[in-house]
């Protein structure tokens, strides 16, 4: 985390990046897509979440894919733009855009779980790890048909895989051109904790055996 207590000439870009990336993250694409498609308020359907998984519960797979792409894209776009100013900006941008999705001011701070946007952040900082985490997500979904389980496992695995990749690079086992920095491990670890906290209701349902599976109500 960069030192934000220095001189204003140094810190003002960080302060500016926080609200900008937060507002990008706070765009509720699932809600917008569902309303434009004539499905009404997505928060009144299924789990009440604004993410792609709940859009899928409407039976519109194409709209769910569109929501997934848009939520992922805002995470990637915010961090990719911040990357021109260095890893400290990427940290600020990544954390802010995920918080914006989870706690959007427009929806009284009741947003999504942040998984797709977190994947977008991960793709921006280290696409090889994002692909590996995405493959793990797909495998767990195929095996369990429970999106929340796959999401939490993928988010926990992401910083661990990124750390392992960096360690292998130091040992010259993997090429150095594969993107990823130690700051990104910290960023993804913080995001993983936030995602787990946002899944508290899912965790309770999993413990009671009531968590819905794909294809079931």
Backbone bond lengths (Angstrom), bond angles and torsions (degrees), N, CA, C in turn:
res aa  C-N    CA-C-N  psi(-1)  N-CA   C-N-CA  omega(-1)  CA-C   N-CA-C  phi
1 X - - - 1.470 - - 1.520 108.69 -
2 X 1.311 118.68 126.10 1.452 120.59 -178.39 1.518 112.00 -67.48
3 X 1.324 115.27 154.30 1.460 120.81 177.91 1.515 108.78 -76.57
4 X 1.332 116.49 111.73 1.464 120.74 -178.40 1.516 112.34 -97.07
5 X 1.329 116.86 12.89 1.456 120.03 -176.66 1.528 111.62 -104.57
6 X 1.307 117.09 9.06 1.449 120.28 179.57 1.515 112.11 -78.41
7 X 1.350 115.79 -162.02 1.453 120.96 -179.44 1.511 112.25 -65.62
8 X 1.311 116.41 151.84 1.459 121.65 -177.41 1.521 111.25 -60.91
9 X 1.333 117.53 -35.44 1.454 120.42 -179.24 1.528 111.11 -60.92
10 X 1.333 116.78 -29.17 1.456 120.78 179.37 1.521 111.85 -89.02
11 X 1.328 116.11 -37.98 1.467 118.79 -170.20 1.520 114.88 -89.56
12 X 1.336 119.21 -18.03 1.468 118.15 -173.43 1.523 113.09 -60.95
13 X 1.363 120.18 -34.48 1.472 117.13 177.18 1.526 112.88 -62.61
14 X 1.329 116.83 -33.81 1.460 119.48 177.96 1.524 110.44 -66.64
15 X 1.329 115.61 -44.13 1.458 119.30 178.99 1.527 111.20 -62.57
16 X 1.336 116.63 -35.26 1.459 120.07 178.43 1.523 111.14 -71.06
17 X 1.338 116.28 -36.66 1.470 120.24 -177.74 1.524 111.70 -66.29
18 X 1.324 117.12 -32.36 1.466 120.21 -176.49 1.527 111.66 -60.67
19 X 1.368 119.77 -56.31 1.470 118.17 -179.28 1.519 113.69 -67.91
20 X 1.340 117.58 -34.25 1.462 119.71 -179.44 1.522 110.58 -63.37
21 X 1.319 116.82 -48.58 1.467 120.44 -178.57 1.526 110.85 -71.45
22 X 1.324 116.84 -34.08 1.460 119.48 175.47 1.528 110.66 -60.62
23 X 1.333 116.50 -44.36 1.469 120.42 -179.11 1.524 111.45 -66.76
24 X 1.334 116.77 -35.99 1.464 119.61 175.27 1.525 109.72 -61.76
25 X 1.321 115.70 -46.28 1.458 120.21 -179.76 1.514 113.28 -66.04
26 X 1.320 116.70 -27.43 1.468 120.43 -174.84 1.520 113.78 -79.77
27 X 1.334 117.75 -3.94 1.475 119.69 177.97 1.527 108.38 -67.05
28 X 1.333 119.39 114.78 1.474 121.69 -175.55 1.525 111.63 -84.49
29 X 1.322 116.27 78.12 1.461 120.11 -173.41 1.528 112.37 -60.16
30 X 1.330 117.46 -38.21 1.462 119.31 179.54 1.516 111.59 -60.05
31 X 1.311 116.54 -43.89 1.461 121.85 178.46 1.519 111.25 -64.57
32 X 1.326 116.23 -43.64 1.465 120.94 -178.74 1.524 110.96 -66.13
33 X 1.325 116.88 -46.81 1.466 121.37 -178.66 1.525 110.81 -61.37
34 X 1.333 116.27 -44.05 1.466 120.18 -179.00 1.527 111.20 -63.80
35 X 1.315 116.93 -41.89 1.468 119.82 -179.47 1.514 111.68 -68.25
36 X 1.336 117.11 -41.06 1.459 119.96 178.81 1.524 111.53 -65.04
37 X 1.333 115.79 -27.66 1.463 120.07 178.85 1.523 112.45 -85.36
38 X 1.326 116.97 0.69 1.451 120.80 178.16 1.514 114.35 80.86
39 X 1.340 117.16 20.49 1.468 120.89 -178.69 1.522 112.60 -93.14
40 X 1.304 117.36 -2.21 1.457 120.42 -179.98 1.516 111.96 80.17
41 X 1.311 115.47 -154.74 1.465 122.52 -177.35 1.523 109.42 -82.37
42 X 1.326 117.15 112.84 1.469 122.04 -177.96 1.525 111.26 -62.23
43 X 1.336 116.45 -21.05 1.468 119.61 179.99 1.526 112.37 -71.67
44 X 1.315 116.85 -11.21 1.465 121.32 177.82 1.534 111.82 -98.02
45 X 1.332 115.76 7.55 1.458 121.22 -177.30 1.526 109.41 -118.68
46 X 1.320 116.95 142.82 1.456 121.21 173.61 1.509 113.67 55.22
47 X 1.352 115.08 -123.30 1.465 120.62 -177.56 1.516 112.59 -78.77
48 X 1.340 117.67 -11.99 1.454 120.71 -176.75 1.518 113.39 84.33
49 X 1.334 116.81 2.54 1.453 121.53 -179.24 1.530 109.96 -79.74
50 X 1.336 116.84 159.01 1.463 120.79 -178.15 1.526 112.08 -100.13
51 X 1.328 118.14 8.33 1.455 121.37 -176.23 1.512 114.10 -89.40
52 X 1.351 114.63 -179.56 1.458 121.80 -175.09 1.522 112.67 -64.05
53 X 1.334 117.02 -35.08 1.468 119.49 -178.77 1.521 111.19 -61.77
54 X 1.319 116.54 -41.15 1.458 119.08 179.74 1.518 111.53 -73.54
55 X 1.325 117.20 -33.27 1.463 119.71 174.40 1.530 109.51 -62.12
56 X 1.331 116.89 -37.12 1.457 120.95 178.58 1.528 111.13 -61.44
57 X 1.321 116.99 -30.90 1.462 120.43 -179.36 1.532 112.58 -66.85
58 X 1.320 117.03 -13.21 1.464 119.73 176.25 1.525 110.92 -78.13
59 X 1.330 116.53 -10.39 1.458 120.64 -177.41 1.510 113.92 89.69
60 X 1.326 117.20 8.09 1.461 122.01 -178.58 1.535 108.74 -109.35
61 X 1.330 115.61 87.22 1.453 120.22 -177.94 1.514 113.57 -61.57
62 X 1.326 117.17 -37.27 1.451 120.27 179.24 1.516 112.86 -63.15
63 X 1.330 115.76 -40.59 1.464 119.74 177.98 1.531 110.80 -67.38
64 X 1.332 116.23 -35.63 1.459 119.80 177.69 1.522 110.46 -65.14
65 X 1.330 117.49 -41.85 1.461 120.85 177.97 1.528 111.05 -64.57
66 X 1.336 116.33 -39.00 1.458 120.37 178.14 1.521 110.47 -63.88
67 X 1.324 116.51 -43.76 1.465 120.62 178.06 1.517 110.57 -61.85
68 X 1.333 116.44 -44.20 1.461 121.20 178.45 1.523 110.89 -58.73
69 X 1.326 116.77 -45.94 1.457 120.85 -178.63 1.528 111.63 -63.99
70 X 1.331 116.60 -41.28 1.464 120.22 -178.88 1.521 111.56 -69.41
71 X 1.332 117.16 -42.19 1.468 119.92 179.19 1.527 110.99 -67.02
72 X 1.332 115.96 -40.52 1.458 119.41 175.95 1.522 110.60 -65.47
73 X 1.331 115.84 -41.85 1.452 120.82 -176.93 1.511 114.16 -62.30
74 X 1.348 116.78 -35.76 1.464 117.30 -178.63 1.530 110.83 -69.51
75 X 1.323 116.94 -32.33 1.464 119.08 175.44 1.509 111.75 -67.93
76 X 1.326 116.09 -43.86 1.461 120.48 179.74 1.523 110.95 -65.17
77 X 1.336 116.88 -45.01 1.466 120.78 -176.63 1.517 111.87 -62.92
78 X 1.338 116.73 -44.61 1.463 120.00 -177.88 1.523 111.22 -62.36
79 X 1.321 117.01 -45.04 1.469 120.31 -177.00 1.523 111.19 -74.96
80 X 1.338 117.17 -37.44 1.457 119.57 178.49 1.526 111.06 -62.23
81 X 1.320 116.57 -41.10 1.466 120.11 177.33 1.520 110.76 -65.51
82 X 1.320 116.34 -41.36 1.466 120.35 -179.93 1.517 111.75 -67.36
83 X 1.341 116.78 -24.54 1.456 120.47 -177.87 1.514 113.68 -62.02
84 X 1.323 117.62 -22.77 1.459 120.43 177.47 1.530 111.33 -65.95
85 X 1.335 117.23 -17.64 1.465 121.27 -177.01 1.527 112.36 -109.26
86 X 1.335 117.32 5.87 1.449 120.03 174.24 1.516 114.18 107.70
87 X 1.342 116.86 169.76 1.466 121.94 -175.26 1.519 114.70 -64.74
88 X 1.336 117.77 -29.12 1.462 119.11 177.35 1.527 110.73 -63.21
89 X 1.339 115.47 -40.93 1.466 119.13 177.17 1.521 111.08 -66.13
90 X 1.315 116.55 -36.87 1.457 119.99 177.88 1.520 110.98 -61.86
91 X 1.322 116.07 -39.39 1.471 121.01 178.03 1.526 110.19 -61.36
92 X 1.327 115.49 -50.75 1.464 120.67 -179.82 1.522 110.91 -60.84
93 X 1.332 116.36 -46.31 1.460 120.96 -177.24 1.522 111.09 -64.70
94 X 1.331 117.13 -45.40 1.454 120.85 -178.38 1.508 112.68 -62.25
95 X 1.311 116.16 -45.86 1.459 120.08 -179.65 1.526 110.79 -67.31
96 X 1.318 117.43 -41.51 1.465 121.52 -177.22 1.520 112.17 -67.64
97 X 1.338 117.42 -40.68 1.459 119.50 -177.51 1.528 110.87 -69.13
98 X 1.332 117.49 -35.74 1.468 120.78 177.14 1.523 110.47 -68.92
99 X 1.331 116.91 -43.30 1.467 120.00 177.40 1.524 111.08 -62.25
100 X 1.328 116.39 -36.59 1.466 119.68 177.36 1.515 111.66 -61.97
101 X 1.332 117.33 -41.11 1.462 120.26 178.41 1.523 111.34 -67.35
102 X 1.313 116.03 -39.91 1.467 119.88 -177.47 1.522 112.65 -73.48
103 X 1.328 116.24 -35.91 1.464 120.67 -173.78 1.529 110.87 -131.89
104 X 1.348 117.92 65.55 1.464 120.22 -177.65 1.528 112.39 -73.06
105 X 1.304 115.23 132.97 1.460 119.96 -178.34 1.519 111.06 -62.57
106 X 1.346 117.17 -30.84 1.465 121.66 -177.29 1.530 112.33 -67.12
107 X 1.324 116.63 -24.72 1.466 121.27 -176.39 1.528 111.24 -113.26
108 X 1.319 115.09 31.69 1.467 121.43 -179.85 1.524 111.36 55.26
109 X 1.322 115.14 37.47 1.465 123.59 175.47 1.526 113.00 65.69
110 X 1.332 117.04 20.93 1.463 122.21 177.10 1.528 108.53 -108.32
111 X 1.325 116.49 86.29 1.459 121.04 -175.91 1.506 113.61 -108.69
112 X 1.331 115.67 -150.94 1.455 121.58 -176.21 1.512 112.88 -91.76
113 X 1.335 114.61 -172.61 1.460 121.16 -178.31 1.530 111.99 -82.60
114 X 1.323 116.64 -18.68 1.461 120.25 174.40 1.517 115.90 87.30
115 X 1.329 118.54 5.41 1.461 120.42 -173.92 1.527 111.69 -67.59
116 X 1.330 117.68 -50.65 1.464 120.10 -178.70 1.523 111.26 -61.87
117 X 1.322 116.99 -42.75 1.461 120.17 178.91 1.519 110.53 -65.79
118 X 1.332 117.67 -37.33 1.459 121.35 176.61 1.525 110.81 -64.10
119 X 1.332 117.39 -39.21 1.457 120.40 175.76 1.529 109.98 -62.95
120 X 1.329 117.00 -37.63 1.456 120.17 177.11 1.519 111.74 -62.56
121 X 1.324 116.39 -42.13 1.466 120.99 175.91 1.526 110.15 -61.03
122 X 1.325 116.21 -46.76 1.459 120.74 -179.68 1.521 111.25 -61.21
123 X 1.335 116.94 -40.71 1.463 120.09 179.45 1.525 110.40 -62.29
124 X 1.324 117.01 -37.05 1.462 120.59 -178.99 1.521 112.16 -68.97
125 X 1.332 117.88 -36.09 1.462 120.07 -176.18 1.523 112.41 -89.52
126 X 1.343 117.08 -29.91 1.470 119.49 -179.92 1.526 109.35 -160.44
127 X 1.318 115.83 89.46 1.465 119.20 -176.74 1.529 113.35 -62.15
128 X 1.361 120.64 -32.32 1.470 117.51 177.87 1.533 112.42 -62.87
129 X 1.329 116.22 -40.37 1.459 119.67 178.72 1.522 110.15 -68.90
130 X 1.336 116.93 -37.98 1.464 120.03 177.81 1.525 110.67 -61.00
131 X 1.335 117.00 -42.39 1.460 120.02 178.56 1.524 111.16 -64.76
132 X 1.336 116.59 -40.72 1.460 120.09 178.94 1.525 111.14 -65.60
133 X 1.337 116.13 -43.52 1.466 119.88 178.39 1.517 110.69 -65.77
134 X 1.334 116.53 -38.01 1.462 120.23 177.50 1.518 111.87 -64.25
135 X 1.335 116.65 -39.19 1.463 120.06 177.24 1.525 110.56 -64.80
136 X 1.335 115.97 -41.02 1.462 119.27 176.93 1.517 111.63 -62.87
137 X 1.321 116.07 -41.39 1.469 121.30 176.55 1.529 110.34 -56.82
138 X 1.332 116.35 -48.53 1.466 120.89 -177.83 1.523 111.29 -62.56
139 X 1.326 116.96 -39.65 1.467 120.70 -179.67 1.522 110.77 -64.96
140 X 1.331 116.53 -44.02 1.461 120.00 -178.93 1.531 110.59 -67.66
141 X 1.325 117.38 -39.60 1.467 120.08 177.23 1.521 110.36 -62.14
142 X 1.342 116.22 -43.91 1.462 119.57 179.79 1.530 111.39 -62.61
143 X 1.333 116.44 -35.40 1.455 120.15 -176.72 1.526 112.81 -79.88
144 X 1.332 116.93 -35.63 1.470 120.32 -173.08 1.515 113.64 -111.19
145 X 1.336 116.62 -24.65 1.470 122.84 -173.37 1.530 111.56 60.15
146 X 1.331 116.33 26.65 1.462 121.77 177.34 1.527 107.82 -119.89
147 X 1.311 116.85 107.97 1.460 121.60 -175.18 1.520 111.31 -64.92
148 X 1.321 118.08 -39.35 1.464 120.51 -176.90 1.524 111.49 -61.80
149 X 1.329 117.27 -40.41 1.467 120.72 178.68 1.526 110.04 -63.12
150 X 1.339 116.11 -47.80 1.458 120.40 179.41 1.527 111.67 -61.04
151 X 1.329 115.84 -39.76 1.468 120.42 -179.35 1.518 110.91 -63.59
152 X 1.316 117.16 -47.99 1.457 120.48 -177.71 1.520 111.75 -66.25
153 X 1.328 116.94 -40.82 1.465 119.89 178.69 1.523 110.58 -63.89
154 X 1.330 116.89 -43.64 1.465 120.38 -179.80 1.516 111.68 -63.24
155 X 1.327 117.36 -40.92 1.458 120.67 -179.03 1.528 111.83 -69.79
156 X 1.328 116.81 -36.23 1.466 119.87 176.38 1.525 110.38 -68.54
157 X 1.333 115.71 -39.41 1.462 120.37 -177.33 1.528 112.52 -71.06
158 X 1.337 117.76 -29.86 1.466 120.81 -172.76 1.524 113.59 -56.52
159 X 1.354 120.21 -53.73 1.468 117.84 179.89 1.521 112.55 -66.11
160 X 1.337 117.41 -31.68 1.465 120.14 177.91 1.524 110.68 -66.01
161 X 1.333 116.75 -42.77 1.459 120.28 179.24 1.526 111.19 -67.32
162 X 1.336 116.35 -37.63 1.458 119.64 178.74 1.520 110.44 -66.25
163 X 1.331 116.25 -41.94 1.473 119.87 176.55 1.522 110.75 -60.98
164 X 1.335 117.15 -43.66 1.461 121.32 179.64 1.521 111.38 -63.28
165 X 1.342 116.30 -39.92 1.456 119.62 178.46 1.519 111.40 -61.93
166 X 1.327 116.66 -43.59 1.460 120.57 179.24 1.524 111.42 -64.63
167 X 1.338 116.04 -38.28 1.466 119.89 178.05 1.523 111.04 -63.87
168 X 1.330 116.53 -41.65 1.463 120.50 178.53 1.526 111.50 -68.25
169 X 1.311 116.82 -31.20 1.467 119.92 175.40 1.527 110.38 -66.54
170 X 1.331 116.57 -40.88 1.466 119.55 178.53 1.527 111.11 -63.84
171 X 1.315 116.31 -30.96 1.462 120.88 178.24 1.531 112.39 -85.44
172 X 1.325 115.41 1.97 1.462 123.34 179.88 1.529 111.72 62.93
173 X 1.340 115.69 26.94 1.460 120.78 174.62 1.519 110.82 -84.67
174 X 1.322 116.25 -32.36 1.461 122.55 176.55 1.523 109.06 -116.82
175 X 1.331 117.75 150.06 1.467 119.67 -179.47 1.526 111.79 -67.70
176 X 1.337 115.30 148.41 1.452 120.57 -177.78 1.521 113.40 -73.22
177 X 1.335 116.86 -16.19 1.460 118.26 -177.78 1.526 112.58 -73.79
178 X 1.327 118.22 -12.57 1.458 119.80 175.12 1.530 108.55 -65.22
179 X 1.339 118.46 125.87 1.466 120.39 -171.68 1.526 112.83 -74.64
180 X 1.324 114.51 145.87 1.458 121.55 178.26 1.513 110.16 150.95
181 X 1.334 116.81 141.00 1.453 122.73 -178.99 1.526 110.02 -134.42
182 X 1.339 117.87 159.07 1.477 119.68 177.30 1.525 112.77 -55.44
183 X 1.347 118.01 -35.09 1.470 120.30 178.21 1.522 111.21 -61.52
184 X 1.314 116.18 -31.24 1.458 120.05 -179.75 1.529 111.66 -71.08
185 X 1.327 116.53 -31.20 1.471 119.54 174.90 1.521 109.50 -62.37
186 X 1.334 116.36 -45.96 1.468 120.55 177.93 1.525 110.80 -60.68
187 X 1.331 116.45 -44.36 1.467 121.02 -179.26 1.519 111.05 -59.98
188 X 1.322 117.25 -48.89 1.460 120.07 -177.43 1.525 111.59 -69.57
189 X 1.324 117.91 -27.97 1.461 119.88 176.18 1.530 110.74 -68.06
190 X 1.329 116.68 -42.48 1.462 120.39 177.71 1.527 110.17 -64.27
191 X 1.323 116.61 -43.55 1.462 120.31 179.53 1.522 110.36 -63.49
192 X 1.328 117.79 -39.64 1.463 121.08 178.47 1.525 111.21 -59.31
193 X 1.331 116.44 -41.78 1.466 120.02 177.81 1.531 110.39 -62.74
194 X 1.338 116.63 -44.03 1.462 120.31 178.94 1.528 111.25 -60.96
195 X 1.325 116.74 -42.37 1.462 120.67 179.66 1.525 110.63 -63.57
196 X 1.314 117.07 -41.79 1.467 120.01 178.43 1.523 111.03 -63.24
197 X 1.324 116.91 -41.44 1.464 120.49 178.62 1.522 110.32 -62.64
198 X 1.332 116.96 -40.56 1.463 120.52 -179.90 1.533 112.28 -69.75
199 X 1.328 116.72 -16.08 1.461 120.96 178.00 1.534 112.37 -96.54
200 X 1.325 117.43 20.27 1.466 119.36 -175.67 1.526 111.97 -59.91
201 X 1.341 116.78 -38.91 1.467 119.16 179.11 1.523 110.91 -67.94
202 X 1.330 116.61 -38.03 1.463 120.21 178.11 1.531 110.93 -63.94
203 X 1.327 115.32 -40.07 1.463 119.69 179.69 1.520 110.45 -62.42
204 X 1.334 116.24 -41.32 1.469 119.07 178.05 1.532 110.92 -64.06
205 X 1.331 116.91 -41.09 1.464 119.78 178.74 1.527 111.53 -67.29
206 X 1.339 116.78 -36.38 1.460 119.60 177.25 1.529 110.57 -63.08
207 X 1.317 116.33 -41.45 1.460 120.48 -179.35 1.525 112.05 -66.47
208 X 1.345 116.07 -27.82 1.466 119.58 179.65 1.532 112.02 -97.08
209 X 1.346 116.81 0.34 1.448 121.11 179.16 1.513 114.18 74.37
210 X 1.332 117.77 23.01 1.452 121.40 -176.21 1.526 113.77 -112.41
211 X 1.316 117.52 8.82 1.458 119.91 -179.72 1.535 109.37 -72.76
212 X 1.344 117.63 125.25 1.480 119.79 -177.83 1.526 111.99 -67.93
213 X 1.324 114.69 149.42 1.448 122.84 176.26 1.531 109.91 -105.64
214 X 1.310 115.78 158.05 1.458 120.32 176.97 1.528 108.92 -60.27
215 X 1.329 115.22 132.92 1.438 119.96 179.96 1.521 113.54 93.31
216 X 1.346 115.53 -4.21 1.460 120.05 177.85 1.510 109.19 -126.59
217 X 1.330 118.04 157.02 1.450 121.66 179.90 1.514 110.25 -70.02
